[in-house]
């Protein structure tokens, strides 16, 4: 693996995924397509429950990762891939919580019952990795969730050497990312995607298609 994204979802991770794909550092794994890949989602679910032998297989075929599930396993991934660069996407903690609460948390909380294997596996992985694994079932407690977010970012900064880590706000665009990765800056604009309105529109589409 060449690039490991260590930032929580709703910190610009989908924009970073698209950027890494554009830079030739993909395919990049992100939580969104995992919802349509039940076999891989099941592997991540097993890894979150302690079967780390499933982790390597879960990442097969990917050169990079952003968002969950990768960020949940950032210590395992950085140890297994010592030459990989790490990008920690960040934003203001309170604004992060507002965004995450109104998007991914609401989507997970209001997901209808489904017998679709992809949906069941994807939501199971999301629950075990994000809501139970990362936040201990307490995401609705704003103070707790913000503390988890802040402590995670502090741990990444503390535990990784500075020359291996980029602390990145996607509003900074291509230059710091490309400088860090040692690649040319593309002529195309830096991708800006997955704002709250766009996210909620995609959730509605998945609801209508019976995929969430």
N, C-alpha and C positions, 0 to 999 in steps of 0.2 A: 504494500500500500504506500502511495506517495504523499497523500495529504489526509490528515485527520482533523475533522471539524469538531471542536470540543464545546461549542456554544449550545445552549438550550434552544429548543424551538421557539419561534417568534422573536429571534434576534437577527433576522435576515438570512436564515439558513437556506431557504429555497433560492434566493438570489445568488448566494455563494455557490450552491450546487450547480446552477446554470452557468455561472462564471467559470467554475472549474471544468465543466464539460467544454465550454468554448475555448479554454486554454489548452485543450488536449490532455487534460489530467483526469478524464473520466474513463469509463462510466463512474458516476458518483452516486452513492446510495443515500437516499433521503426517506423519511418516514412516509411521504405521500404515495410513491409507487409501491411501497411495501404492503399497502392495503389491498393491492391486487395480486399479491404473490403469497398465497397461503403456505406453500412449502417453506419459503424463507422466513415468513413470519413465525411459523411453528418452531424453527430452529432458534430464532431469537428468544422466543418465549421460554424454550428449554434452557438457553444460556442464562436468562434472567433468574431462573429458578435454581441455578447452581451448576448446570451441566455445561461447563465451559468448553468441553470437547466439541460442542455444536457451533462454537463461535467462529472458528476458522472456515468451516463449511458455509456458514451463513453469509460470509463476506466474499465467497468465491465469485470471481468475475468482475470485481470492483477495484478500481485504483484509488478511490477516494471516498470519503463519507462526510456528510454533514447532518445536523439535527439528531434526534433520537432515531434509531436505537444506538447509533455509533457513539454519541456523547455519553451515554450511560456506561459504556465500556471503555472510556478513554484511557484509563490506566492500563488495562489489558492490551489495548491496541498499541499504545505508545511503547510498551515493553516488548511486544511481539514484532514491532516494526521500528527499530531504533533509528533508521535513516529517514523516516517519514517526517515531514514538516507538520506543525500543528497550528491551526487557525482558531482562535477563540473569538467568536462573534459576541459583541456586547451591546447593551443599550441601558438606559436608565432603568433601575430595578422596578420602580413603581409603574412606569409606562409599560415595561415588559409584562408585569402582572395584569394590568388592565387589558392588554392585548391578548395574552394567553387565556385569561378568564372568559373573554367575550368570544373567543374563536375555538381553539382546540378543546378547552374544557367543556364548553357548552355543547359542542358537537359530540363529544364522548358521552356526556351526561344524558343527552336527549336521543341517543342512537336507538332506533326501534329494534325489537327482537328480530333476528334474521336466522334463516337456515342456510344461507349462502356460505359455503366453506371459506371463501376469500374474506368475507366480512367477519365471520366468527374468528378466524385465525388472526386477522389484522387487528381487530379490537382487543382480542386476548393479549396479543403482544404489546399493544399500546397500554393496556391496563397494567400488565406486570412490569413493564419497563418504566413508564412515565408516572402514572397516578399512584401505584403502590410502591414500585421500586425506587423512584426518585423522590417522591413527596410523601411516602408513607401513608397514603390514603388521606392526606390532610391538605390537599391543594386549596380547598375552599377557605381555609384559614390563611388569610392574606399575609399576616405577619410571619407565619411559619414558611409559606411558599417563598416569600421574598428573602427570608434568611437562607433557605436552601439554595436559591439562585446565587446569592452573594457569596456564600461559603464555597460553592462549587467554583465560581470564577476565581476566588482567592486561592483555592487549592491548585488549580491549573497553573496560575501565575507562579505560585510558590514552588511547585514540584518539577517544573520543566525549565531547562536552561533557556536563557533569553535568546540565544541564537537559533533555537529550534521553534520558538513561539512567536506568532504574530497576534497581538490583541487588536481586533479589527471591528470598526463600525462600517457597515456597508455604504453609508453615505460618503465615505472617503473615496469610493470608486476604485478604479483599476490600479493606480500608481503604487500605493503601499503593498497591495497584494502581489502584483507582478514583480516588484522589487524583491520582496521576500522570497518568492518562488523562483526567481531568476529567469523569468520569461518575458518576452516583449509585450508591450501594452497593445491590445487589439485596437483596430480602428473603430469597431462597433462600440456603442455606448455600453456602460456597465448595466447589467440587467437589474431592473427594479420591478419586483413582482411580489405577490402574496400579501398585499396589504389586507386589512381586516375585511373590507368590502369584497375584495376578490376571493378571499378565503371562504366567506359565508356564501358567496354565489356558487363556488365549487361544491360546498357541502350540500346546498340545495339540489344541485344537479345529481349528486350521488344519492341523495334521498329519493329523488324521483326515479332514478334508475335501479333502486333497490340495492345499492352498493354501500350504504351506510345507514 
